[in-house]
Amino acid sequence: MSTITVRPLDGITVVSLEHAIAAPFCTRQLADMGARVIKVERPGVGDFARKYDERTRGMASHFVWTNRSKESLTLDLKHAQAAPILDALLEQADVLVQNLAPGAAARMGLSFEALHARFPKLIVCDISGYGEGGPYETKKAYDLLIQSESGFVSVTGSPDAPAKAGCSIADIAAGSYAYSGILNALLLRNKTGLGSHLDVSMLESMVEWMSFPMYYAFEGASPPPRAGAAHATIYPYGPFPVGDGSQVMLGLQNEREWRIFCEKVLNQPALASEADFSSNSLRVANRDRLRGLIVEAFSKMSIDQVVQYLEDAGIANARVNEMKDVWAHPQLKARNRWTEVGSPVGKLPALIPPGTNNQFDARMDPIPDVGEHTRAILKELGVSDATLAVLEADKAI
């Protein structure tokens, strides 16, 4: 753990009109690096992601993941006093992030063009499903829909049925590009003195991630076949059942590894030179028969035995872990990757952000309750007690 307390985004203030996952994931990463993130939420209910489920001691799992180290300010953006409060916030802010419904921010006077004239150093990051302009600009977009629209679902799943990813990868992709884009914009502002406009689309973020299958299917060629958890174009590369009822994931990358696998793991050296399996393309073409041979060999072993054989042979492998296994993963424990953060329901475990820097520790502050910081922030902006009372009576905050 570093003894240096200076973080790279200390002194940077981010105002975020955010909900769900993409924008909150972006701004949480900014907060990890030291930025002050003021999360603007609807009075009373807050970000609707707070109610997705109650799996984390009564709190929503998505919300716990993406909202630590933030300050929650409740504000009815349609109230007459909302505009001057937002203006006061933006006057001292470095970044505005928003993922409201398409066009909503512009209708409130929060487009980059409108804001740049008044706050020339402000960086504005708009996150949306399809981006500004084009026939899909106003189309509703959620993570699963973008997984589908980007082609991801078409190449994922089994031969009989497509499948989505088990987590919100379209949101994660957009949130990650927004985060890195904001870092770039801050660096650019150091050179130009001016803020930038970032237009981050979930569709474009996912299509970037889809570049391999798209080039594989270049100029009308057939796409990679859906192969479940197995690799679509390399074999054997995927999950295999083991005698004790568990599964092992293994991956062979070249002919040298194939020979070693046959000799030291399957104990069938003659298999390495069999014509049907003499190249990766032939192993893919004859994968059903080869799978049967591997499953038969593994059926006589436990997961620990199979993993040990694979390790001794230098063959890449992994256990097919469930969530309980990941919480207790020995590598994460050995590297001290878990800490605790505060929340309205008490201390919760949290993974230290990947990419540790030896010069500073990531910020790991509490997850805020709805409106927890409203009065303090408004007081900081100079709002009087009398005005606060009116705003509270109007349910504007």
Secondary structure, DSSP 8 states (H G I E B T S, - for coil): -------TTTT-EEEEE--SSHHHHHHHHHHHTT-EEEEEE-TTT--GGGGS--TBTTB-HHHHHH-TTEEEEE--TTSTTHHHHHHHHHHT-SEEEE--STTHHHHTT-SHHHHHHH-TT-EEEEEESS-SSSTTTTS---HHHHHHHTTTGGGSEETTEE---SS-HHHHHHHHHHHHHHHHHHHHHHHHS---EEEEEHHHHHHHHTHHHHHHTGGG-------TTS-SSSSSEEEEE-TTS-EEEEE--SHHHHHHIIIIISS-GGGGG-GGGSSHHHHHHTHHHHHHHHHHHHTTS-HHHHHHHHHHHT-EEEE---HHHHHT-HHHHHTT-EEEE--TTS-EEEE--SS--TT----------TTTTHHHHHHHTT--HHHHHHHHHTT--
